[in-house]
């Protein structure tokens, strides 16, 4: 009976050796540090390459911020249509000193145009995810509370995701106080959304819809045939390029690829797309 249980367990989550070999070759040829985590929704196929290696999270940390926002909305401690004053003033986690964000360093100018006005929490979440607005992210982190984001990450079992602060806190960066993630942690978070285990079926579907409207499509989506729905979140800073996705193919799966060490983001995006293509090809057989 014990041996039968072991066989069934292995069948439930079997890695794909040929796929792993092809992906490992792509990584070796790139010269970069790369972590990969893939799991089908039924758990029958997995791919794990350095899944617990720590990387700067870049904008992928906006995923747990969104989840916590929707959790609080479900708990009715806030309403997604609540207005929030737009103030470009944040406090360093090092000493509480004030810092501001620069529109030239951000990926979206629309939130900056609303300074001294208000936007709804829903509008800020849309900007934070779809165009990766740092300004929107900082406003939402301040509203929901970074400690609450940490608790949600722990609750979902994504311990490799460490959210300490908002974006562009230079003093924190200089002191090595950065948001970090692992591929496994992002896989857990994205899978929770896919499986309706993050907040609730209704909230998780709404979060997935926001992720589907992501505008940066040159990484995981570029390795999947057109017409396939993908909900994902990218993240990039100097020599860092990540993508974490739910791929709604015939056999839905979550794929996370984290890359460190490539100067040109276009080159790292092509690497992620190539890995995505190999995964899609393998799962489509």
Buried (B, 14 or more C-beta within 10 A) or exposed (E): EEEEEEEEEEEEBEEBEEBBEBBEEBBEEBEBBBBBBBBBBEEEBBBBBBBEBBBBBBBBBBBBBBBBBBBBBEEEEBEBEEEBEBEBEBBBBBEEEEBEBEBEEBBBEBBBEBEEEEBBBBBBBBBBBBBBBBBBBBBBBBBBEBEBBBEBBEEBEBEBBBBBBBBBBEBBBEEEBBBBBBBBBBBBBBBBBBBBBBBBEEBBEBBBEBBBEBEBBBBBBBBBEEEEEBBBBBBBBEBBBBBBBBBBBEEBBBBBBBBBEBEEBEEBBBBBBBBBBBBBEBBEE
